[in-house]
Amino acid sequence: MTDPDVQGYQQLRPLLFSIAYKTTGSVGDAEDIVSEAFLRFHRARAEGKTVKSLKSYLSMVVTRLSIDHLRSARVRRERYFGTWLPEPMVGEESEAGLSDSLSLAFLVVLERLSPVERAVFLLHDVFDFDYPRIAEIVGKSEVNCRQIASRARRYVNEKRPRFEVSPDQRTALAERFFAAVETGDFEGLVELLAADVVTYGDGGGRGPSLPKPVAGRDRVLRLLAALTAAIRRFDLHLVRATVNGQPGALVRDASGALLNVLSVDILGGRVRAVHSILNPDKLGHLAPLIGPDHPLRRSRSTR
């Protein structure tokens, strides 16, 4: 492999990872897909194949591998215990993409699309590929791709989450929210939560899990009160972070081990949704985790 090939791959890698992650919702699988695409390019060159555009070739391979992954993962996700949420991206990585198209809420909306619909929509509306190129990537006609994108766009626009326009206001409100959870300021939380706030919890049955989303201010307050109690009992800390482009926090113990990742959706000066990811299978890429013998790992369903 020549140096220009390696350099070109490194330059394209953020784009390729973003395509794979937004299509699959998995950090680990996206990493594997991008690596496999590079290996396939290497084999193709070794076999004498002429690749005119590295970007076009690798984007095609990454998209096709991502579609194949979604098809194989669909049955597992349908049988998943409770709410399925994507693997979170934290910090600078999560700010690398457009925050609206990277948010957990947006990626969950994309889960309702078929694998091909998801790929076509992302390639055109998020990554700005033209239809002739998309048609070549997914193996369908240009007319068909336009129809697929239009159908997917209507659905996404109907379900697309809305977020606070001002980043400063959003960050300030999130800081108040997480501070209120830490200190047990429930009167403050009442002011911050929308009346129709919803909490989505992904424990995968491997820790505190919500069998289904919890809606309504009073019910969400009870969940947050349980989190406050756990923070006090087990000496946990909320470390502020950007999670998939939105305000969030990492729940860590005194040693720094990670238990949970939280993110909030904010609109109109209120918290509209809280996303909580506890499934250790989805957090291992972020930090060392609290061990399986910890009481908060052994507990199961939370209603």
C-alpha positions in Angstrom: 0.0 0.0 0.0 1.5 3.3 -1.1 1.7 6.3 1.2 -0.9 8.3 -0.8 -3.4 5.5 -0.3 -2.8 5.5 3.4 -3.0 9.3 3.6 -6.2 9.3 1.6 -7.7 6.7 3.8 -6.8 8.6 7.0 -8.4 11.8 5.5 -11.5 9.9 4.6 -11.8 8.0 7.8 -14.0 10.5 9.7 -16.5 10.6 6.8 -16.5 6.8 6.5 -16.9 6.3 10.2 -19.8 8.8 10.3 -21.6 7.0 7.5 -21.2 3.6 9.2 -22.1 4.9 12.7 -25.2 6.8 11.6 -26.3 3.8 9.6 -25.7 1.1 12.2 -25.9 3.1 15.5 -22.9 1.1 16.8 -19.5 2.6 17.5 -17.8 -0.8 17.5 -19.5 -2.1 14.4 -18.7 1.2 12.6 -15.0 0.8 13.4 -15.0 -2.8 12.2 -16.8 -1.8 9.0 -14.4 1.0 8.2 -11.4 -1.3 8.8 -13.0 -4.0 6.6 -13.6 -1.5 3.8 -9.9 -0.5 3.8 -8.9 -4.2 3.7 -11.1 -4.8 0.7 -9.6 -1.8 -1.0 -6.2 -3.2 -0.3 -7.1 -6.6 -1.8 -8.7 -5.0 -4.8 -5.6 -3.1 -5.6 -3.4 -6.2 -5.1 -5.6 -8.0 -7.6 -5.1 -5.3 -10.2 -8.4 -3.4 -9.8 -8.3 0.2 -10.9 -9.9 2.5 -8.3 -10.5 5.9 -9.9 -11.9 7.6 -6.7 -10.8 6.4 -3.2 -13.7 8.3 -1.7 -16.3 6.7 -4.0 -15.0 3.2 -3.6 -14.7 3.3 0.2 -18.0 5.0 0.6 -19.6 2.3 -1.5 -18.1 -0.5 0.5 -18.8 1.1 3.9 -22.5 1.7 2.9 -23.0 -1.8 1.6 -21.4 -3.4 4.7 -23.5 -1.2 6.9 -26.7 -2.2 5.1 -25.8 -5.9 5.5 -25.1 -5.3 9.2 -28.5 -3.7 9.7 -30.3 -6.6 8.0 -28.6 -9.1 10.2 -29.1 -7.0 13.3 -32.8 -6.3 12.8 -34.1 -9.5 14.4 -31.9 -9.1 17.4 -33.1 -5.5 17.9 -36.7 -6.6 17.7 -36.1 -9.1 20.5 -34.1 -6.6 22.6 -35.1 -6.2 26.2 -36.7 -2.8 26.6 -35.8 0.3 24.6 -32.9 0.0 22.1 -30.7 3.1 22.0 -27.5 3.6 19.9 -24.1 3.3 21.4 -23.3 6.8 22.6 -20.4 9.0 21.3 -19.0 11.3 23.9 -16.9 14.5 23.8 -15.1 15.9 20.7 -16.0 12.8 18.6 -19.7 13.5 19.2 -19.2 17.1 18.0 -17.6 16.1 14.7 -20.9 15.6 13.0 -24.0 17.8 12.7 -25.5 17.6 16.2 -29.1 17.2 14.9 -28.2 14.2 12.7 -26.0 12.7 15.4 -28.4 12.9 18.3 -29.7 9.7 20.0 -33.2 10.8 19.3 -32.6 11.2 15.6 -30.8 7.9 15.2 -33.7 6.2 16.9 -36.1 7.8 14.3 -33.9 6.3 11.6 -34.4 2.8 13.1 -37.9 2.8 11.7 -36.6 3.0 8.2 -35.5 -0.1 6.2 -31.7 -0.5 5.8 -31.7 0.8 2.2 -34.1 3.7 3.1 -31.8 4.7 5.9 -28.6 4.5 3.7 -30.2 6.5 0.8 -31.6 9.2 3.1 -28.3 9.6 5.0 -26.1 9.6 1.9 -28.3 12.3 0.2 -29.7 14.5 3.0 -26.8 14.3 5.5 -23.7 13.5 3.5 -24.7 15.4 0.3 -24.0 12.5 -2.2 -25.8 13.0 -5.6 -28.4 10.5 -6.8 -26.3 9.0 -9.6 -23.6 8.1 -7.1 -26.1 6.8 -4.5 -27.7 4.6 -7.2 -24.3 3.0 -7.9 -23.6 2.5 -4.2 -26.9 0.8 -3.3 -27.4 -1.0 -6.6 -30.7 0.6 -7.6 -31.9 3.0 -10.3 -31.5 6.8 -9.9 -35.3 7.2 -10.1 -35.8 4.5 -7.5 -33.3 6.2 -5.2 -35.2 9.5 -5.5 -38.4 7.8 -4.6 -36.8 6.0 -1.6 -35.2 9.3 -0.4 -38.5 11.2 -0.7 -40.4 8.5 1.3 -37.8 8.4 4.0 -37.6 12.2 4.2 -41.3 12.5 4.7 -41.2 10.1 7.6 -38.0 11.6 9.2 -39.4 15.2 8.9 -42.6 14.1 10.6 -40.8 12.4 13.5 -37.6 14.4 13.6 -36.8 15.7 17.1 -36.4 19.4 17.6 -33.8 21.0 19.8 -33.1 24.3 21.5 -31.8 26.8 18.9 -29.3 28.6 21.2 -26.4 26.3 22.3 -25.7 28.6 25.2 -29.2 28.4 26.5 -29.3 24.7 26.0 -26.0 24.2 27.9 -27.1 26.4 30.7 -30.4 24.6 31.2 -28.7 21.2 31.0 -26.3 22.3 33.7 -29.2 23.3 36.0 -30.9 20.0 35.3 -27.9 17.8 36.2 -27.1 19.9 39.2 -30.6 19.5 40.4 -30.4 15.7 40.0 -27.1 15.6 41.9 -28.4 17.7 44.8 -32.0 16.4 44.9 -33.5 19.7 44.1 -36.9 18.3 43.0 -38.6 21.7 43.0 -36.0 22.9 40.6 -36.6 19.8 38.4 -40.3 20.5 38.3 -39.5 23.8 36.7 -37.1 22.3 34.2 -39.1 19.3 33.0 -41.7 19.6 30.2 -45.1 18.3 31.2 -44.8 15.6 28.5 -41.2 14.7 29.2 -40.2 11.2 28.3 -37.3 9.0 29.7 -35.8 6.3 27.5 -33.7 3.7 29.4 -31.4 1.2 27.7 -30.1 -1.4 30.1 -30.5 -4.4 27.8 -31.5 -6.5 30.8 -28.0 -6.1 32.2 -28.7 -3.6 34.9 -31.5 -1.2 35.8 -33.7 -1.4 32.7 -37.0 0.3 31.6 -39.2 -2.2 29.8 -40.7 0.8 27.9 -40.3 4.6 27.9 -41.6 6.5 30.9 -43.7 9.5 30.1 -45.0 12.4 32.2 -43.4 14.8 34.6 -44.5 13.0 37.8 -43.3 9.6 36.7 -40.0 11.0 35.3 -39.5 12.8 38.6 -39.8 9.5 40.5 -37.1 8.0 38.3 -34.8 11.0 38.8 -35.4 10.7 42.6 -34.2 7.1 42.4 -31.1 8.3 40.5 -30.4 10.9 43.2 -30.7 8.3 45.9 -28.2 6.1 44.0 -25.8 9.0 43.7 -25.8 9.6 47.4 -25.8 5.9 48.4 -23.0 4.8 46.1 -20.9 8.0 46.0 -21.5 8.6 42.3 -20.8 11.7 40.3 -22.2 13.3 37.2 -19.4 14.4 34.9 -20.7 16.8 32.3 -20.1 15.8 28.6 -21.4 16.3 25.1 -23.2 13.1 24.1 -24.0 12.7 20.4 -24.0 16.5 20.0 -26.4 17.1 22.9 -25.8 18.0 26.6 -25.1 15.0 28.7 -23.3 13.5 31.6 -21.3 10.4 32.5 -22.3 8.7 35.8 -19.0 7.6 37.4 -18.1 6.2 40.8 -15.4 7.6 43.1 -12.7 5.6 41.2 -13.8 7.0 37.9 -15.4 3.8 36.6 -18.4 4.4 34.3 -21.9 3.2 35.1 -24.2 5.2 32.9 -24.4 7.8 30.1 -27.2 10.4 30.1 -28.2 12.9 27.5 -31.1 15.4 27.4 -33.2 16.9 24.6 -34.1 20.5 25.3 -36.7 22.7 23.5 -38.6 25.8 24.6 -36.6 26.1 27.8 -37.6 22.7 29.1 -36.2 19.2 29.1 -38.3 17.2 26.7 -36.5 13.8 26.8 -33.9 12.0 28.9 -31.9 9.2 27.4 -30.1 6.8 29.7 -27.7 4.1 28.5 -26.6 1.5 31.1 -26.1 -1.6 29.0 -22.3 -2.3 29.5 -22.1 -3.7 26.0 -22.6 -0.2 24.7 -20.3 1.7 27.0 -17.0 -0.3 27.0 -15.5 1.9 24.2 -15.8 5.0 26.5 -14.0 4.1 29.8 -13.5 1.3 32.3 -16.9 0.2 33.6 -18.3 -0.5 37.1 -18.0 -4.2 37.7 -20.9 -6.7 37.2 -21.0 -7.4 41.0 -21.9 -3.8 41.8 -25.5 -3.6 43.2 -26.5 -1.2 40.4 -25.4 -3.8 37.8 -27.1 -6.7 39.5 -30.6 -5.1 39.6 -32.8 -5.7 36.6 -36.1 -4.1 35.7 -37.2 -0.6 36.8 -40.8 0.4 36.2 
